[in-house]
Every structure is written in structure tokens, then in C-alpha cells.
Amino acid sequence: MNKENIPERKESSEQDIVLISKIYESFEALEETLGKLKLEEPLFITHVAKKSFADTIFSTVQKNNDRKKLRRLKN
């Protein structure tokens, strides 16, 4: 990887964080709306989907952090 690509990746990471945040906020808004409408089954499904989304994100972040640690140890 050359030095010219590093700023692009940083910008992409920031965009990823913004997108992830917007998706999570959408889950929150949908849960709130379904709760107010007292639609229990869709509310439960949305809650499970939000949890799965969060688990996937945290898992991916952990894997990336582990890879970075391994690279540092190799160098």
C-alpha cells in the first residue's frame, strides 16, 4: 500500500462510521414507531435485526483490531 492511498482509506473509514450510525439510528426510529403502534411481532423482529447488525459490526471491528495487532507484532 502506498502513502497516497492512506488518506482515502481514512476517509472511507469515516464514511463507514457515518453509514453505520445512520443504519443504527434507523433501527432505533423503527423500534420506537413500532412500539408506539403496539406491533409486537415486527418490533421483536426489528430488535433482533438491530442486535444482529450491532454484533456483526463489533465482530468486524474486533477482527480488524486483531489483524492490526498481528501486523504490529510481525514488524
C-alpha positions in Angstrom: 0.0 0.0 0.0 1.5 3.3 -1.0 1.1 6.5 1.1 -1.3 8.1 -1.4 -4.0 5.5 -0.6 -3.8 6.0 3.2 -5.9 9.3 3.3 -8.6 7.7 1.0 -8.9 4.7 3.4 -9.2 7.1 6.4 -11.9 9.0 4.6 -13.6 5.7 3.7 -13.5 4.6 7.4 -15.1 7.9 8.4 -17.8 7.3 5.8 -18.3 3.8 7.0 -18.8 5.1 10.6 -21.4 7.6 9.4 -23.3 5.0 7.4 -23.2 2.5 10.3 -24.5 5.2 12.6 -27.3 6.1 10.3 -28.4 2.5 9.9 -28.4 2.0 13.7 -30.4 5.2 14.1 -32.9 3.9 11.6 -33.3 0.7 13.6 -33.9 2.9 16.7 -36.5 5.0 14.9 -38.3 1.9 13.6 -38.4 0.3 17.0 -39.8 3.5 18.5 -42.5 3.7 15.8 -43.4 0.0 16.1 -43.6 0.3 19.9 -45.9 3.3 19.7 -48.1 1.3 17.2 -48.0 -1.7 19.6 -46.9 -4.0 16.8 -45.2 -6.6 19.0 -44.0 -9.1 16.4 -42.5 -6.6 14.0 -41.0 -4.8 17.0 -39.3 -8.1 18.2 -38.0 -8.8 14.7 -36.6 -5.3 14.4 -34.9 -5.7 17.8 -33.3 -9.0 16.8 -32.2 -7.5 13.5 -30.7 -4.4 15.3 -28.8 -6.7 17.7 -27.5 -8.9 14.9 -26.3 -5.8 13.0 -24.5 -4.5 16.1 -23.0 -7.9 16.8 -21.7 -8.1 13.2 -20.2 -4.6 13.4 -18.5 -5.2 16.7 -17.2 -8.6 15.5 -15.7 -7.0 12.4 -14.1 -4.2 14.4 -12.6 -6.8 16.7 -11.2 -8.8 13.8 -9.7 -5.7 12.3 -8.1 -4.7 15.6 -6.7 -8.2 16.0 -5.2 -8.1 12.4 -3.6 -4.7 13.2 -2.1 -6.1 16.4 -0.6 -9.1 14.5 0.9 -6.8 11.9 2.5 -4.7 14.6 3.9 -7.8 16.2 5.3 -9.0 12.9 7.1 -5.7 12.3 
